[in-house]
């Protein structure tokens, strides 16, 4: 059987992502992961990439960002036999929460986590589907730091090279792993 490199896996995953030009706005190249999730082979390979990355590491929880981070995070947590914690959009969690506001291109938004979701020293991986401006990932990281969890790494399927989000995340000292690095705008 042929050895397949990480690069080959990344190319395989990237080919499974549907690209939609000029959506939701002119100049944007939208990356739709639903075909990747619909195909059992690509979905399994994607989850396995993350599972193999963290297998054998001391991880207490996978923390998924609303909403596609829930899909990835829960599957990864199940395979690693660790807990899953959601970070939701403001107003969606029923218990005491901690909130973090962040800037968007068109305003601001906020995410929340239950105040008792993690305890001091818990080791977590923070996951979402993509990194564009980095705002959601950085807000999630700030929430986890306020609760004194140790964020081992941030992770996503896609990182847009032509936007500064990945760079902003790395500049905070938070390690970032992404499967595919692509352009998010039409050029």
Secondary structure, DSSP 8 states (H G I E B T S, - for coil): -----HHHHHHHHHHTSEEEET-SSTTBEEEE-HHHHHSHHHHHHHHHHHHHHHTTS---EEEEETTHHHHHHHHHHHHHT-EEEEEEETT--SS-EEEEEEEETTEEEEEEEETTSS-TT-EEEEEEEEESSSHHHHHHHHHHHHTT-EEEEEEEEEEETTSSHHHHHHHTT--EEEEEEE-SB--
